[in-house]
Amino acid sequence: MSVKSNASKIDFKKKTPVATVKKKPAHQMHFITDVNGEILDVNDAFAVSLGIPPLDLKGRALLDTVFFKNLDDVMNDRAVFNSLSQGGGSTISSLKSGEHILLVGDKHTPHKFFFDWIKGQDNQKYLVACSSFDKEVDITVDTQPDWVSLLNGLSPSNSDVEQVKEIKSDIARDEEIIDHRLTLGTSDVQAFSAMNRDVMCVLSEDGHILRFNTGFTERLEQDLGASFLDRVYDEDRASVRQYLQSFQMHDVENDVGYHPVEFETRMNAKQGQNIWMHWRIHKKGDELYCLGHDITSVKVSEKALRRREQELSEAQALAHMGHWRWNVGSTNIEWSEQIYKIFGVNADEFTPTLDNANALLHKRDIGRMTQAFQRAIIEQNEYDLDFRVVREDKSICYVRCEGRCDLDEDGDVIALYGVMQDVTEQAEHEMELRAAKDAAEQAYASKSRFLANMSHELRTPLNAIIGFSDMIKRQMLGAVGNDKYLDYATSIHDSGEHLLALITDILDMSKIEAGKYELDLETIKLGNIVNTAVRMIESRAQEGVITLDSQIKNDTPNIIADRRAVMQILLNILSNAVKFTEPGGTISVAIEEFDNHVTVKVIDNGVGIPANKLSAVLKPFEQVSSAHTRNHEGSGLGLTITKELAELHGGTIILESAEGEGTTALIRLPRDASEK
């Protein structure tokens, strides 16, 4: 920097303009430091470029404020440089005079500066630096910076004035700012190009190959002048042609919203192979600049990934299983496709959230699910549970859930994940097995009760038959004409009938259980059947001093049913009523008519049936209590046969009773059993 040596002396006591020096325009930057690199003065332009007020810059170390692009090149003494670190605040006395590039500001913007060492009146060296400028202008100094007194009457000590002007002229001709981060030299480009394996080529506007790089020749057949489309796989040419034609249809250079075209396509490679390429094409002038990247390995990986995902999806579909994940604290749940099917919802219409999922769970299972999740988070253990889903069609789906905890680096649970499997078929099979097991156990228990009951029922009449017939055979009371033998014959007859009834019940029950009991349907007058049954049981009622009350007319109503089966139903119900009604009791019989069915109502005021036995008495060989079974004969099949015969007609038997208050039997029969 050149400063007029004949400049006026500065009066330190005045604040008026005291000197005129050659300085730069306001947009040019300068600063002055001492030999230790401490900033003595800066201009506003330099301070603005740093974003720091001028007063705050004074006293700072230069190397703490700016950076040299290449500190090695600016030092005279390399040994000194080795002891000097950028930003270290050490001496800069070995800094070369001349042109250097400084990286200024937060963005490290490069600027060319000319550096010169100048000796002051105090015989101390000072570094003066200024950025590139076009011309010098006279600027009046109206303040008195600390360094002005040092410059008055000074002359360059290390540089000739003409040499300084020549350097300034060179700087002025190079006004372009060099961005070291973006601008590459020719050697840089060549080095990077040698490392690059991407395909580069230049096409004419009509799509013919003009130039290409070595990456092109390594992968594709080289043929200058050939069409780019000839290198494209046959099935992809139509779409690629549209991309290339888009450059001809639009003025891309004047289109503000224009972006280079990018697409993926298969290319015909060497030796008859195909490769996948990602192309980025930019138009400049009449030429298309194409940059292609080989993504064949990516496509192969994507294909393998899709295959694995497809296999996983198919495996989950076969197993009726899906995977899920819930991030702790989130309301949403991640579901795979199969879980939507398990819950019976459409993936396009249903959002898997905690509330939406709970709305589909069986009410009794919601609490168990919540507790299982909370316990898993607290205990950080694996977990499994079964729950039920109530689908929109009201069907029940049984689901087994197994999961684990996802932990963060601190060991805290951040998510729960796992699988859900539709186990409805398995659950129903298990329920059927349990039902079959229960039925088998019940049948075994019934058989035991039957044998225990039959051993008594069969022995009693057989003993009478054998005993009385033996007495008659031996004429133990004298000649056969003895009147006592007539009583024995009557007992033998009654015992035989009783055995026949027992055997008939057993055979009827066997036929019903085997599904071989067939109804012989005909039109019958139900009133007539009921009155006949009442008369048949009336003698037994009279023996027990029981009143039978029936006001039913014989000609009403008409139904289509099996006459013998209906009679057996009525006799069994009336017989039970007589059997369990104490002397002096009453039994009433009535018929109620409805649109599609009729009901025969038999009411007694007998001993009644305990509430816990009502459902049991309709099962085979069940008895109300052991005391009753000992006092009354029977196989224990009467009510069971009655229930089965009514159901064969499409009807039902309903018992209403309370212990000690009697029993009401409702025999409900359809008007037409053929329509059941």
PEVENUR-V468167 format. One record per residue. RES is the residue in three letters. SS is DSSP state (@ for helix, = for strand, . for the rest). Layout:
# PEVENUR-V468167
res=[RES	RES]
ss=[SS	SS]
This chain:
# PEVENUR-V468167
res=[MET	SER	VAL	LYS	SER	ASN	ALA	SER	LYS	ILE	ASP	PHE	LYS	LYS	LYS	THR	PRO	VAL	ALA	THR	VAL	LYS	LYS	LYS	PRO	ALA	HIS	GLN	MET	HIS	PHE	ILE	THR	ASP	VAL	ASN	GLY	GLU	ILE	LEU	ASP	VAL	ASN	ASP	ALA	PHE	ALA	VAL	SER	LEU	GLY	ILE	PRO	PRO	LEU	ASP	LEU	LYS	GLY	ARG	ALA	LEU	LEU	ASP	THR	VAL	PHE	PHE	LYS	ASN	LEU	ASP	ASP	VAL	MET	ASN	ASP	ARG	ALA	VAL	PHE	ASN	SER	LEU	SER	GLN	GLY	GLY	GLY	SER	THR	ILE	SER	SER	LEU	LYS	SER	GLY	GLU	HIS	ILE	LEU	LEU	VAL	GLY	ASP	LYS	HIS	THR	PRO	HIS	LYS	PHE	PHE	PHE	ASP	TRP	ILE	LYS	GLY	GLN	ASP	ASN	GLN	LYS	TYR	LEU	VAL	ALA	CYS	SER	SER	PHE	ASP	LYS	GLU	VAL	ASP	ILE	THR	VAL	ASP	THR	GLN	PRO	ASP	TRP	VAL	SER	LEU	LEU	ASN	GLY	LEU	SER	PRO	SER	ASN	SER	ASP	VAL	GLU	GLN	VAL	LYS	GLU	ILE	LYS	SER	ASP	ILE	ALA	ARG	ASP	GLU	GLU	ILE	ILE	ASP	HIS	ARG	LEU	THR	LEU	GLY	THR	SER	ASP	VAL	GLN	ALA	PHE	SER	ALA	MET	ASN	ARG	ASP	VAL	MET	CYS	VAL	LEU	SER	GLU	ASP	GLY	HIS	ILE	LEU	ARG	PHE	ASN	THR	GLY	PHE	THR	GLU	ARG	LEU	GLU	GLN	ASP	LEU	GLY	ALA	SER	PHE	LEU	ASP	ARG	VAL	TYR	ASP	GLU	ASP	ARG	ALA	SER	VAL	ARG	GLN	TYR	LEU	GLN	SER	PHE	GLN	MET	HIS	ASP	VAL	GLU	ASN	ASP	VAL	GLY	TYR	HIS	PRO	VAL	GLU	PHE	GLU	THR	ARG	MET	ASN	ALA	LYS	GLN	GLY	GLN	ASN	ILE	TRP	MET	HIS	TRP	ARG	ILE	HIS	LYS	LYS	GLY	ASP	GLU	LEU	TYR	CYS	LEU	GLY	HIS	ASP	ILE	THR	SER	VAL	LYS	VAL	SER	GLU	LYS	ALA	LEU	ARG	ARG	ARG	GLU	GLN	GLU	LEU	SER	GLU	ALA	GLN	ALA	LEU	ALA	HIS	MET	GLY	HIS	TRP	ARG	TRP	ASN	VAL	GLY	SER	THR	ASN	ILE	GLU	TRP	SER	GLU	GLN	ILE	TYR	LYS	ILE	PHE	GLY	VAL	ASN	ALA	ASP	GLU	PHE	THR	PRO	THR	LEU	ASP	ASN	ALA	ASN	ALA	LEU	LEU	HIS	LYS	ARG	ASP	ILE	GLY	ARG	MET	THR	GLN	ALA	PHE	GLN	ARG	ALA	ILE	ILE	GLU	GLN	ASN	GLU	TYR	ASP	LEU	ASP	PHE	ARG	VAL	VAL	ARG	GLU	ASP	LYS	SER	ILE	CYS	TYR	VAL	ARG	CYS	GLU	GLY	ARG	CYS	ASP	LEU	ASP	GLU	ASP	GLY	ASP	VAL	ILE	ALA	LEU	TYR	GLY	VAL	MET	GLN	ASP	VAL	THR	GLU	GLN	ALA	GLU	HIS	GLU	MET	GLU	LEU	ARG	ALA	ALA	LYS	ASP	ALA	ALA	GLU	GLN	ALA	TYR	ALA	SER	LYS	SER	ARG	PHE	LEU	ALA	ASN	MET	SER	HIS	GLU	LEU	ARG	THR	PRO	LEU	ASN	ALA	ILE	ILE	GLY	PHE	SER	ASP	MET	ILE	LYS	ARG	GLN	MET	LEU	GLY	ALA	VAL	GLY	ASN	ASP	LYS	TYR	LEU	ASP	TYR	ALA	THR	SER	ILE	HIS	ASP	SER	GLY	GLU	HIS	LEU	LEU	ALA	LEU	ILE	THR	ASP	ILE	LEU	ASP	MET	SER	LYS	ILE	GLU	ALA	GLY	LYS	TYR	GLU	LEU	ASP	LEU	GLU	THR	ILE	LYS	LEU	GLY	ASN	ILE	VAL	ASN	THR	ALA	VAL	ARG	MET	ILE	GLU	SER	ARG	ALA	GLN	GLU	GLY	VAL	ILE	THR	LEU	ASP	SER	GLN	ILE	LYS	ASN	ASP	THR	PRO	ASN	ILE	ILE	ALA	ASP	ARG	ARG	ALA	VAL	MET	GLN	ILE	LEU	LEU	ASN	ILE	LEU	SER	ASN	ALA	VAL	LYS	PHE	THR	GLU	PRO	GLY	GLY	THR	ILE	SER	VAL	ALA	ILE	GLU	GLU	PHE	ASP	ASN	HIS	VAL	THR	VAL	LYS	VAL	ILE	ASP	ASN	GLY	VAL	GLY	ILE	PRO	ALA	ASN	LYS	LEU	SER	ALA	VAL	LEU	LYS	PRO	PHE	GLU	GLN	VAL	SER	SER	ALA	HIS	THR	ARG	ASN	HIS	GLU	GLY	SER	GLY	LEU	GLY	LEU	THR	ILE	THR	LYS	GLU	LEU	ALA	GLU	LEU	HIS	GLY	GLY	THR	ILE	ILE	LEU	GLU	SER	ALA	GLU	GLY	GLU	GLY	THR	THR	ALA	LEU	ILE	ARG	LEU	PRO	ARG	ASP	ALA	SER	GLU	LYS]
ss=[.	.	.	.	.	.	.	.	.	.	.	.	.	.	.	.	.	.	=	=	=	=	=	.	.	.	.	.	.	=	=	=	=	=	.	.	.	=	=	=	=	=	.	@	@	@	@	@	@	@	.	.	.	@	@	@	@	.	.	.	=	@	@	@	.	.	=	=	.	.	@	@	@	@	=	.	.	@	@	@	@	@	.	.	.	.	.	.	.	.	.	.	.	.	=	.	.	=	=	=	=	=	=	=	.	.	.	.	=	=	=	=	=	=	=	=	=	=	=	.	.	.	.	.	=	=	=	=	=	=	=	.	.	.	.	.	=	=	=	=	=	.	.	.	.	.	.	@	@	@	@	.	.	.	.	=	.	.	.	.	@	@	@	@	@	@	@	@	@	@	@	@	@	.	.	.	.	.	.	.	.	.	.	.	.	@	@	@	@	@	@	@	@	@	@	.	.	.	=	=	=	=	=	=	.	.	.	=	=	=	=	=	.	@	@	@	@	@	@	.	.	.	.	.	.	.	=	@	@	@	@	=	.	@	@	@	@	@	@	@	@	@	@	@	@	@	@	@	@	.	.	@	@	@	.	.	.	.	.	.	=	=	=	=	=	=	=	=	.	@	@	@	.	=	=	=	=	=	=	=	=	=	=	=	.	.	=	=	=	=	=	=	=	=	.	@	@	@	@	@	@	@	@	@	@	@	@	@	@	@	@	@	@	@	@	@	@	@	.	.	=	=	=	=	=	=	=	.	.	.	.	=	.	=	=	.	@	@	@	@	@	@	@	.	.	.	.	.	.	.	.	.	=	@	@	@	@	@	@	@	=	.	@	@	@	@	@	@	@	@	@	@	@	@	@	@	@	@	@	.	.	.	=	=	=	=	=	=	=	=	.	.	.	.	.	=	=	=	=	=	=	=	=	=	=	=	=	.	.	.	.	.	=	=	=	=	=	=	=	=	=	=	.	@	@	@	@	@	@	@	@	@	@	@	@	@	@	@	@	@	@	@	@	@	@	@	@	@	@	@	@	@	@	@	@	@	@	@	@	@	@	@	@	@	@	@	@	@	@	@	@	@	@	@	.	.	.	.	.	.	.	.	.	@	@	@	@	@	@	@	@	@	@	@	@	@	@	@	@	@	@	@	@	@	@	@	@	@	@	@	@	@	@	.	.	.	.	.	.	.	=	=	=	=	=	@	@	@	@	@	@	@	@	@	@	@	@	@	@	@	@	@	@	.	.	.	=	=	=	=	.	.	.	.	.	.	.	=	=	=	=	=	@	@	@	@	@	@	@	@	@	@	@	@	@	@	@	@	@	.	.	.	.	.	.	=	=	=	=	=	=	=	=	.	.	.	=	=	=	=	=	=	=	=	.	.	.	.	.	.	@	@	@	.	.	.	.	.	.	.	.	.	.	.	.	@	@	@	@	@	@	.	.	.	.	.	.	@	@	@	@	@	@	@	@	@	@	@	.	.	.	=	=	=	=	=	=	=	.	.	.	=	=	=	=	=	=	=	=	=	.	=	@	@	@	.]
